Amino acid sequence: MMYDIAIIGGGPSGVLAGIKAASSNSKNKVIILEKNNRIGKKLSITGQGRCNITNNAPIRETLKKYDKKESKFIKHALYSLKNDEFLDIFRNKGLEFKMEDNNRVFPVTDSAESVVSILNKYIEDLNIDLKLNHEVLNVLNDNDCFVIKTDKNEFITRKLIISTGGITYQNTGSTGDGFRIAKKLGHSIETIKPGLFPFIINDSNLTSLSGLSFKNIKVSFKYNNKTIEENGDLLISNNGVTGSVIINISRKFIKLEDYDLLENKRNFKKETIFIDFVSQLNREEIKDDIIKASKTNKEVHNYLRKYLPNKFTFYFLNKIGVELDIRMNNLKKTSRNKIIENLKHFPIEIDGIIDKAGFITVGGVSLNEINPKTMESKLIQGLYFTGELLDICGPTGGYNLQIAFTTGSLAGESASNSLNN
């Protein structure tokens, strides 16, 4: 059978592409090909199963989360499907939402399955042909149509949307198929790396403090003579550090590393990050406070409790070479300066990354080859790419699902419109 629009991938991006394609024109014959036995397999585990479906920050603030190239590319998609319009798609089927800290949006059910259920309902209501357990083996560009060969059948379509996701969480079916298809069709693929992951630190004195957390700190590192910074919470784990600030900075940190998941290349070179434990204060303000406290007989580790968790103060002082039992009124200038400098710029060497824990893929189909107004390929007419396949990676907090849904919506609508022109 000839289809008007075919979508490879039944994740959030692909399904919303199908919904938009079918609802834009009821005459469109739309098919979704999914390799798993259900749609939304990865979506069902996002947000620890609660589904942080989007982030409700103003779009102008959201765009600041990306580098200049990404921001310019994603701007049209974000404005073409604003959050209220997007959430109404689900509200129209009876699902309401709530907003939590940092503008994160969740279904009131606290269940990703309720989101998947509604996507399934749209597929049924719009008569979208859904083929589960169909793994795409090859795609051919044959004049004015595309031939899709799966392990079971062959399908022909006028328009093709590739929404296969990235290469992280491979047990959900994200095994990099879309990158290989795109490359075979002539598209450039920016190096594929993991993103949004914890760091491994081989320091038993630090990891013995597993469970200690730090609120609203700043983490930084140097890249191409630029200082890259993120703010957020940090948690010491049993093998290193994690938390929102680490997860978010990891998508930029990975650029330092010689990684290519498509080529199975994992050459990790140790790098150093720096922690600012008191980002709300500058060095002079800390110095003034220490000088004031120097009039007391308080032990320095007790004084540091105002800035650091109790158990961490001993690790901190040992690490920077300041005596644990020294009292504030005996604190030498050299020790005072060490404390000030390390409260603002404490070095931690990263020994490895937990790439299998990466939530998202960094890299993908080159943005230079995609029309941001339509998500259509600039190289092949009628071919569209969406979601995690694109060379965009947002921070944690609903931003990446927002990209998936908005780019999928734009591709589906654009493909439908192009059929009618």
C-alpha positions as a printed Julia matrix, in Angstrom:
421×3 Matrix{Float64}:
  0.0    0.0    0.0
  1.12   3.52  -0.76
  1.11   5.88   2.24
  1.11   9.64   2.21
  3.24   9.96   5.33
  5.29   7.29   7.1
  6.97   7.73  10.46
  9.79   5.5   11.62
  9.72   5.41  15.41
  6.87   5.29  17.9
  8.38   7.48  20.59
  6.98  10.88  21.65
  8.38  12.68  18.61
  7.19  10.12  16.1
  3.72   9.68  17.55
  3.07  13.42  17.74
  4.29  13.71  14.15
  1.71  11.1   13.22
 -1.04  12.83  15.19
 -0.33  16.17  13.5
 -0.03  14.58  10.07
 -3.36  12.76  10.41
 -5.29  15.57  12.1
 -4.11  18.21   9.61
 -5.91  16.35   6.84
 -8.16  13.34   7.51
 -7.5   12.08   3.97
 -3.81  11.53   4.71
 -2.83   7.87   4.93
 -0.39   7.78   7.82
  1.65   4.89   9.15
  3.93   4.59  12.19
  6.55   1.81  12.17
  7.82   0.8   15.61
 10.42  -1.91  16.3
  9.13  -2.59  19.85
  5.9   -4.33  20.8
  4.48  -1.04  22.07
  4.85   2.7   21.52
  6.56   5.02  23.98
  8.82   2.45  25.64
 11.46   5.02  26.61
  8.79   7.65  27.36
  7.23   5.3   29.92
 10.37   5.39  32.1
 11.13   9.12  31.9
 11.08  11.1   35.11
 11.44   7.82  37.02
  8.14   6.75  35.52
  6.4   10.03  36.33
  7.08  11.67  32.93
  8.48  15.2   33.18
  6.67  15.95  29.93
  7.91  19.52  29.35
  9.3   22.61  31.02
  7.0   25.6   31.42
  9.66  28.32  31.49
  9.03  31.2   29.05
 10.37  30.34  25.61
 12.88  33.22  25.7
 14.32  31.69  28.9
 14.26  28.18  27.46
 16.28  29.3   24.44
 19.07  30.46  26.78
 19.58  26.84  27.81
 21.07  26.06  24.41
 24.11  27.3   22.55
 23.62  29.94  19.85
 23.3   27.49  16.96
 20.85  25.2   18.77
 18.79  28.13  20.02
 18.45  29.61  16.56
 17.43  26.25  15.13
 14.86  25.26  17.77
 13.19  28.67  18.14
 10.56  28.21  15.42
  9.55  24.75  16.65
  9.05  26.0   20.21
  6.88  28.89  19.08
  4.92  26.7   16.66
  3.67  24.52  19.54
  3.63  26.47  22.79
  3.22  24.55  26.01
 -0.44  25.41  26.56
 -1.3   24.23  23.05
  0.75  21.09  23.53
 -0.72  20.19  26.91
 -4.22  20.8   25.54
 -3.66  17.82  23.25
 -3.71  15.67  26.39
 -6.23  17.75  28.33
 -8.7   17.18  25.49
 -8.51  13.49  26.36
 -8.94  14.09  30.09
 -5.37  14.3   31.4
 -4.45  17.27  33.59
 -0.99  18.48  34.6
  0.83  20.06  37.53
  3.94  22.2   37.73
  6.71  21.45  40.2
 10.04  23.13  41.03
 12.07  24.7   38.22
  8.98  24.83  35.96
  8.91  21.06  35.48
  5.54  19.78  34.26
  4.13  16.35  35.19
  0.77  14.64  34.65
 -1.36  14.79  37.82
 -1.4   10.99  37.72
  2.37  10.92  38.28
  2.36   8.21  35.65
  4.08   8.2   32.26
  1.72   5.41  31.24
 -1.2    7.84  31.3
  0.63   9.91  28.67
  1.37   6.84  26.54
 -2.27   5.74  26.87
 -3.53   9.0   25.38
 -1.04   8.81  22.51
 -2.41   5.34  21.77
 -5.95   6.71  21.86
 -5.09   9.36  19.26
 -3.55   6.72  17.01
 -6.78   4.76  17.2
 -9.13   7.75  16.83
 -7.24   9.18  13.84
 -7.02   5.81  12.07
 -3.24   5.91  11.96
 -1.86   2.58  10.79
  0.43   1.38  13.58
  2.82  -1.46  12.83
  4.51  -2.79  15.96
  7.42  -5.25  15.96
  8.57  -3.88  12.61
 12.3   -3.2   12.53
 13.38  -0.99   9.65
 16.33  -2.53   7.82
 16.72  -0.13   4.92
 15.28   3.03   3.35
 15.57   3.85  -0.34
 14.92   7.23  -1.93
 13.11   6.27  -5.13
 12.31   9.38  -7.18
  9.19  10.95  -5.61
  8.74   8.37  -2.87
 10.57   6.35  -0.25
 10.72   2.57   0.01
 10.96   1.31   3.58
 12.1   -2.27   4.06
 11.39  -3.86   7.44
 12.06  -7.36   8.74
  8.46  -8.22   7.83
  7.19  -6.09   4.96
  7.96  -3.35   2.48
  6.19   0.01   2.6
  6.08   2.91   0.13
  5.44   6.49   1.19
  5.4    9.95  -0.36
  6.76  11.66   2.76
  9.04  10.13   5.38
  9.62  11.3    8.96
 12.47   9.63  10.85
 11.93   9.77  14.62
 13.87   6.8   15.91
 15.44   8.52  18.92
 19.1    8.42  19.88
 21.43   5.71  21.14
 21.02   5.87  24.92
 18.87   3.48  26.96
 19.33   0.88  24.25
 17.06  -1.63  25.98
 14.17   0.64  24.96
 15.04   0.29  21.29
 17.19   3.42  20.91
 20.1    1.76  19.16
 21.14   4.45  16.69
 19.14   3.12  13.72
 18.1    6.62  12.62
 21.68   7.87  12.48
 22.68   4.98  10.22
 19.66   5.55   7.94
 20.34   9.3    7.76
 23.99   8.7    6.93
 23.1    6.25   4.18
 20.72   8.82   2.72
 23.61  11.3    2.51
 23.25  13.29   5.73
 26.17  14.34   7.93
 26.18  13.0   11.49
 27.84  15.03  14.22
 29.78  12.74  16.58
 27.41  10.72  18.74
 28.11  10.86  22.48
 26.18  10.21  25.7
 24.7   13.15  27.59
 23.22  13.88  31.02
 25.15  11.37  33.12
 26.95  11.17  36.52
 30.74  11.37  37.0
 32.97   8.65  38.44
 35.55   9.78  41.02
 38.18   7.37  42.34
 38.46   8.96  45.78
 37.27   6.67  48.56
 37.45   9.5   51.11
 34.91  11.41  49.03
 32.64   8.52  48.06
 32.52   7.36  51.7
 30.39  10.48  52.19
 27.76   9.08  49.8
 24.38  10.71  50.4
 25.69  14.17  51.27
 24.07  16.86  49.15
 24.78  20.49  48.31
 22.1   22.98  47.3
 22.48  25.64  44.62
 26.19  25.39  43.93
 28.14  26.22  40.79
 30.26  23.75  38.83
 32.63  24.78  36.05
 35.37  23.55  33.72
 37.48  24.98  30.92
 36.71  24.24  27.27
 38.51  25.97  24.38
 39.68  28.7   26.79
 36.08  29.33  27.82
 34.66  28.71  31.27
 31.57  26.5   31.1
 29.31  26.82  34.16
 26.12  25.28  35.52
 24.17  25.91  38.71
 22.14  23.4   40.67
 22.24  20.7   43.31
 25.04  18.15  43.77
 24.9   14.73  45.41
 27.84  12.55  46.43
 27.21   8.97  45.3
 28.94   5.7   46.09
 31.1    6.02  42.98
 31.33   9.76  42.36
 29.05  12.76  42.03
 25.63  13.32  40.49
 22.69  15.71  40.95
 21.18  18.25  38.58
 24.31  20.43  38.29
 26.47  17.42  37.33
 23.89  15.9   34.99
 23.46  19.22  33.2
 27.13  20.11  32.86
 27.91  16.62  31.56
 26.33  17.4   28.16
 29.0   20.08  27.7
 31.8   18.22  29.48
 31.52  15.28  27.05
 32.76  17.57  24.27
 36.22  17.26  25.85
 36.25  13.5   25.39
 37.13  11.28  22.45
 33.84   9.44  22.37
 31.78   8.09  19.47
 29.01   5.69  20.43
 28.24   4.79  16.8
 31.85   3.71  16.31
 32.05   2.21  19.82
 34.93   4.57  20.66
 35.33   5.37  24.36
 38.66   7.06  25.05
 38.25   8.9   28.34
 40.87  11.45  29.34
 40.81  12.63  32.95
 39.6   16.18  33.36
 39.07  18.5   36.31
 35.89  20.28  37.34
 35.74  23.08  39.91
 33.06  23.54  42.54
 31.94  26.89  43.93
 30.27  25.97  47.21
 29.21  29.54  47.99
 28.24  31.02  44.63
 26.15  33.69  46.34
 29.3   35.22  47.92
 32.51  36.55  46.37
 36.0   36.01  47.77
 36.13  39.38  49.54
 32.87  38.7   51.36
 34.13  35.31  52.53
 37.43  36.89  53.6
 35.63  39.55  55.65
 33.53  36.86  57.34
 36.59  34.74  58.19
 38.45  37.75  59.6
 35.44  38.54  61.76
 35.26  34.92  62.94
 39.01  34.97  63.7
 38.23  36.8   66.9
 36.61  33.62  68.25
 38.05  30.41  69.69
 35.94  28.24  67.4
 37.63  25.34  65.6
 37.89  25.96  61.86
 35.93  22.81  60.94
 33.03  24.02  63.09
 33.17  27.45  61.46
 32.99  25.88  57.99
 29.63  24.29  58.84
 28.0   27.56  57.8
 29.15  26.82  54.24
 29.54  23.04  54.04
 27.78  19.92  55.39
 29.27  18.83  58.72
 30.94  15.6   57.57
 32.32  17.25  54.45
 34.3   19.86  56.41
 36.87  17.25  57.5
 37.31  15.98  53.94
 37.59  19.56  52.67
 40.29  20.59  55.17
 42.3   17.39  54.64
 42.14  17.88  50.89
 43.43  21.46  50.98
 46.02  20.82  53.67
 44.64  22.81  56.6
 44.84  21.34  60.13
 41.54  20.02  61.41
 41.88  21.18  64.99
 43.19  24.69  64.3
 41.14  27.41  65.93
 39.94  30.49  64.14
 41.99  32.87  66.28
 45.14  30.9   65.32
 44.34  30.62  61.61
 47.29  31.75  59.51
 46.83  33.94  56.46
 48.02  31.15  54.12
 45.41  28.76  55.53
 42.73  31.44  55.34
 43.55  32.02  51.67
 43.41  28.26  50.97
 39.96  28.07  52.51
 38.69  31.07  50.55
 40.09  29.85  47.25
 38.76  26.31  47.65
 35.32  27.36  48.82
 35.09  29.19  45.49
 37.18  26.91  43.24
 37.49  23.4   44.69
 39.07  20.99  42.15
 37.77  17.47  41.62
 39.38  15.15  39.08
 36.91  13.16  37.01
 38.11   9.6   36.46
 35.28   8.39  34.27
 31.66   8.73  33.27
 28.65   6.44  33.59
 27.7    6.63  29.95
 25.12   3.83  30.23
 23.25   6.09  32.63
 23.14   8.91  30.07
 19.58  10.11  29.6
 20.06  11.65  26.18
 22.24  11.58  23.07
 24.66  14.4   22.23
 25.31  14.89  18.51
 23.15  13.75  15.62
 21.97  14.82  12.19
 23.67  18.1   11.34
 21.41  21.11  11.88
 22.98  22.71   8.8
 21.14  20.16   6.68
 17.67  20.61   8.18
 15.15  23.41   7.56
 14.22  24.67  11.06
 10.88  26.0    9.8
  9.71  22.54   8.68
 12.21  19.9    9.94
 12.6   18.86   6.3
 15.94  17.77   4.91
 17.69  20.36   2.76
 19.21  17.49   0.81
 16.2   15.29   0.06
 12.71  16.66  -0.52
 10.01  14.94   1.51
 12.41  13.64   4.21
 12.09  14.93   7.8
 14.05  14.39  11.01
 12.86  15.01  14.58
 13.69  14.72  18.26
 16.83  13.1   19.6
 18.08  12.37  16.08
 18.89  16.05  15.73
 22.15  17.54  16.97
 20.49  19.19  19.97
 20.75  18.26  23.63
 18.89  20.16  26.32
 19.35  20.1   30.1
 17.39  17.88  32.43
 13.99  19.16  33.51
 11.62  18.38  30.63
 13.54  20.25  27.94
 14.42  17.21  25.85
 10.87  15.87  25.74
  9.81  19.4   24.79
 12.21  19.21  21.81
 10.89  15.78  20.87
  7.24  16.82  20.89
  7.68  20.21  19.23
  9.92  19.01  16.4
  7.66  16.01  15.83
  4.59  18.24  15.68
  6.28  20.63  13.24
  7.46  17.79  10.98
  4.03  16.14  10.9
  2.23  19.37  10.1
  4.83  20.4    7.51
  4.7   17.04   5.76
  0.91  17.22   5.6
  0.95  20.78   4.27
  3.46  19.89   1.58
  1.08  17.22   0.26
 -1.64  19.8   -0.2
  0.51  22.37  -2.01
